[in-house]
Amino acid sequence: MNCEIIAVGSELLTPYRQDTNSLFLTDRLLQLGVNVTFKTIVGDRLANLANAIRIALGRTDIVITMGGLGPTEDDLTRQAVAEALGIRLRRNPDIVGALYARFAARRIQMTDNNARQADVLDGSVILENGRGTAPGQWLDTVYGEHRKLVILLPGPPTEVKAMFDDQCMDRLRAVVPKRTIAMRTLKAAMIGESQADARIAPIYTKYKDVDTTILAHTGDITLNLICSKGDQETAQARVDELAGKIEEELEEFIYSAQAESLEQIVLYYLGMHASTLAVAESCTGGLVAQRLTSISGSSRSFVGGAVVYSDELKTLFAGVPPSMIEANGAVSKEVAGALAEGIRRKTSATFGLGVTGIAGPGGGSEEKPVGLVYVAVSDGKQTDVVERRFGGDREHIRAWTSQLALDLVRRRLK
Amino acid sequence: MNCEIIAVGSELLTPYRQDTNSLFLTDRLLQLGVNVTFKTIVGDRLANLANAIRIALGRTDIVITMGGLGPTEDDLTRQAVAEALGIRLRRNPDIVGALYARFAARRIQMTDNNARQADVLDGSVILENGRGTAPGQWLDTVYGEHRKLVILLPGPPTEVKAMFDDQCMDRLRAVVPKRTIAMRTLKAAMIGESQADARIAPIYTKYKDVDTTILAHTGDITLNLICSKGDQETAQARVDELAGKIEEELEEFIYSAQAESLEQIVLYYLGMHASTLAVAESCTGGLVAQRLTSISGSSRSFVGGAVVYSDELKTLFAGVPPSMIEANGAVSKEVAGALAEGIRRKTSATFGLGVTGIAGPGGGSEEKPVGLVYVAVSDGKQTDVVERRFGGDREHIRAWTSQLALDLVRRRLK
């Protein structure tokens, strides 16, 4: 079975806002074996909305709308679906009552327009909204002699997620033919998309029954393998076999075969070695620390560190000798190593991580161009320093550098 | 005139990837006075793609496709447009030659499939691609007795941006009727979307000729005001008048009337006062420093600071007495103030910023629940401390807290 997702709202046609609900829905539908074949984004105009719904009914089995269920005059989804299908809307007194009760509980007078949220498509099942006022609707119907499923969801992401998981997944499982679906997600760091693809394309193209998607994001690669051919066991075996071959080919670049993030893996290795980490960041300015502390429980292995943006702070917090900075420059192999070793010593952590570089756009020179970075890790006995030169803008250089720094710790601990 | 944007690619129908080009295009089209009335996302299947193009031709004046112009068998946009319009594709020998030359310069043998990129729709203008191999196409044509403009763009964002700005904007200006378009962007911090809307809706609803959009993102609100009625001067005056009234109503919450970010504003105020800032962050773990250092030139006013995740580091880097932590807990008004004052003193900055709190999901208690945060700013004489309790998950709490911290500095310096 296939599905079209229609995101409703004029704000989704501005440069300022984007539909994100459809990523969540696509994930859930994929789990059920339903393919999303089209996504449409349409504004709050009745004619355009009815047009989009009619087109979707003509080309897919399941049509899911999101948004346009609220109380205002711009909320037209119910009306548009009624028009497209040629069925009636009836005001449901139970919903009206519940809306009144909800407002009364908050000691707010309900305005009349709210009652529009109680307009129900003839024959539809009401989907309760535990997180907002607008209920959803589930309609099993016929359009042009074909059976169609039409699901009306609200717009706010928290409402969409709760309503779909709690009230739609089981209902869909009952009507969608059971399909094989086997998946695996591999993660790799510090390898470019084209370089990774050049190495693994000769492998995955031989697995025509497995769908392989490569998603690259500043030094972080996600490989999604999906197979929906044959029985479940065979499909999973095929996916696992391909995953194994890709792991072998990309070897040290692969950091997770279970979809974990690089931050999680670094913290996991630190925990496994009963070690702690401290960081001294110059050009990344807190980005490495921020990534690590975004993980709940990171305080067990990550003690903190310093953002040593000025030369004075490099000396103050990481004990880098001013003479070393003067002799080599703040962006140098020596200073990176001293930052790593110094922050380790000061904080008594097992490992110290030092980061220095030129994020740009200013501050570069012929000898030390924008994008030049040094990253070092030290345990007091051995200090590893890596030099790299990244392209792109400030944000890009900082993101790649934070990835390089975390990956250096991972490789050291592996 | 109106426009439909069609994003092409099966990967855009997975949970892993999303079209973002359309936000850029919508922005540019808005500047020209072209409304985007539909966006469609479709996979790499010829029948679906031709269907989407036919539908778009039937309901809008301008159809822009992105993606599907590459060399592989999955790149079907040229063919689908030819089919939808009933016109022919011809292989352009000049483009084939240029492709050969491009590959030769890199000492790579060109595979035959690359020549498909030289297939040109009869009557179309070729849009050169300075950043990739696939050229775009611009076709001024007739469909069902109506004049239609069809623009084929590549998929990669950098290629889309360069090609559209360099080769499409001027061409569009020549064909799109000149329209009034006046805009203003206001930014506000630390006020909820519904609270802001409740206060300003009575104002902006009186300006029916101005389109007001509110975009909220973890404590940061963007208000976009757009007017396209009347002549340019009158429209701008209306937008400016409404902007003035909104500024008056939201007063101290508004931090920019020119679309700057809060980080930029904080750094701007610091520069204006010839002051410097240092931060000591516990629960935000580097997020505040990272936000400030994301701005180029931040080193002039931001010296750095410490990520004091462990209690020991609070003492080591910000001089917080262990007895104070023991008496009040690390998450307390006292410790926040001591972090601000301590990091200021240690680093000799003009202002110190201290952040402590419980980001969760673990670590909360009855007395000090998850989401409780303290933020303090100090200049050595006066220390301001703010207590707040945020809801939501770890990421949400950290993002709101970093916003609260930056806003506290802004209010102090204003």
Chai-1 contact restraints between the chains, C-beta under 6 A:
chainA,res_idxA,chainB,res_idxB,connection_type,confidence,min_distance_angstrom,max_distance_angstrom,comment,restraint_id
A,E11,B,T213,contact,1.0,0.0,6.0,A-B,restraint_1
A,L13,B,V36,contact,1.0,0.0,6.0,A-B,restraint_2
A,P15,B,L23,contact,1.0,0.0,6.0,A-B,restraint_3
A,P15,B,T26,contact,1.0,0.0,6.0,A-B,restraint_4
A,P15,B,D27,contact,1.0,0.0,6.0,A-B,restraint_5
A,Y16,B,L215,contact,1.0,0.0,6.0,A-B,restraint_6
A,Y16,B,N224,contact,1.0,0.0,6.0,A-B,restraint_7
A,R17,B,L215,contact,1.0,0.0,6.0,A-B,restraint_8
A,L23,B,P15,contact,1.0,0.0,6.0,A-B,restraint_9
A,T26,B,P15,contact,1.0,0.0,6.0,A-B,restraint_10
A,D27,B,P15,contact,1.0,0.0,6.0,A-B,restraint_11
A,V36,B,L13,contact,1.0,0.0,6.0,A-B,restraint_12
A,F38,B,V42,contact,1.0,0.0,6.0,A-B,restraint_13
A,K39,B,I41,contact,1.0,0.0,6.0,A-B,restraint_14
A,T40,B,T40,contact,1.0,0.0,6.0,A-B,restraint_15
A,I41,B,K39,contact,1.0,0.0,6.0,A-B,restraint_16
A,V42,B,F38,contact,1.0,0.0,6.0,A-B,restraint_17
A,I55,B,I55,contact,1.0,0.0,6.0,A-B,restraint_18
A,T213,B,E11,contact,1.0,0.0,6.0,A-B,restraint_19
A,L215,B,Y16,contact,1.0,0.0,6.0,A-B,restraint_20
A,L215,B,R17,contact,1.0,0.0,6.0,A-B,restraint_21
A,N224,B,Y16,contact,1.0,0.0,6.0,A-B,restraint_22
A,G285,B,A289,contact,1.0,0.0,6.0,A-B,restraint_23
A,G285,B,Q290,contact,1.0,0.0,6.0,A-B,restraint_24
A,G285,B,T293,contact,1.0,0.0,6.0,A-B,restraint_25
A,G286,B,G286,contact,1.0,0.0,6.0,A-B,restraint_26
A,G286,B,A289,contact,1.0,0.0,6.0,A-B,restraint_27
A,G286,B,Q290,contact,1.0,0.0,6.0,A-B,restraint_28
A,L287,B,Q290,contact,1.0,0.0,6.0,A-B,restraint_29
A,A289,B,G285,contact,1.0,0.0,6.0,A-B,restraint_30
A,A289,B,G286,contact,1.0,0.0,6.0,A-B,restraint_31
A,A289,B,V307,contact,1.0,0.0,6.0,A-B,restraint_32
A,Q290,B,G285,contact,1.0,0.0,6.0,A-B,restraint_33
A,Q290,B,G286,contact,1.0,0.0,6.0,A-B,restraint_34
A,Q290,B,L287,contact,1.0,0.0,6.0,A-B,restraint_35
A,Q290,B,Q290,contact,1.0,0.0,6.0,A-B,restraint_36
A,T293,B,G285,contact,1.0,0.0,6.0,A-B,restraint_37
A,S296,B,P361,contact,1.0,0.0,6.0,A-B,restraint_38
A,S296,B,R394,contact,1.0,0.0,6.0,A-B,restraint_39
A,S299,B,Y309,contact,1.0,0.0,6.0,A-B,restraint_40
A,V303,B,Y309,contact,1.0,0.0,6.0,A-B,restraint_41
A,V303,B,S310,contact,1.0,0.0,6.0,A-B,restraint_42
A,V303,B,L313,contact,1.0,0.0,6.0,A-B,restraint_43
A,G304,B,V307,contact,1.0,0.0,6.0,A-B,restraint_44
A,G304,B,V308,contact,1.0,0.0,6.0,A-B,restraint_45
A,G304,B,Y309,contact,1.0,0.0,6.0,A-B,restraint_46
A,G304,B,S310,contact,1.0,0.0,6.0,A-B,restraint_47
A,G304,B,L313,contact,1.0,0.0,6.0,A-B,restraint_48
A,G305,B,V307,contact,1.0,0.0,6.0,A-B,restraint_49
A,A306,B,A306,contact,1.0,0.0,6.0,A-B,restraint_50
A,V307,B,A289,contact,1.0,0.0,6.0,A-B,restraint_51
A,V307,B,G304,contact,1.0,0.0,6.0,A-B,restraint_52
A,V307,B,G305,contact,1.0,0.0,6.0,A-B,restraint_53
A,V308,B,G304,contact,1.0,0.0,6.0,A-B,restraint_54
A,Y309,B,S299,contact,1.0,0.0,6.0,A-B,restraint_55
A,Y309,B,V303,contact,1.0,0.0,6.0,A-B,restraint_56
A,Y309,B,G304,contact,1.0,0.0,6.0,A-B,restraint_57
A,S310,B,V303,contact,1.0,0.0,6.0,A-B,restraint_58
A,S310,B,G304,contact,1.0,0.0,6.0,A-B,restraint_59
A,L313,B,V303,contact,1.0,0.0,6.0,A-B,restraint_60
A,L313,B,G304,contact,1.0,0.0,6.0,A-B,restraint_61
A,P361,B,S296,contact,1.0,0.0,6.0,A-B,restraint_62
A,R394,B,S296,contact,1.0,0.0,6.0,A-B,restraint_63
